[in-house]
């Protein structure tokens, strides 16, 4: 299922290019959200670990794959 990056919420699981490969990430929080860019703090898997966390930036109109 695809959604616009501007519709993503904390706790959503997305498929994104992170740490040099496409993988499932969980959104921890939305760091910045302005009209043109959205920066998400994410981590790998379902449980937060600092070593597997980082940030991903999208254009607000970008389509992002959600994991059910």
Secondary structure, 3 states (H helix, E strand, C coil): CEEEHHHCCCCCEEEEEECCEEEEEEEEEEEEECCCEEEEEEEECCCCCHHHEEEEEEECCCEEEECC
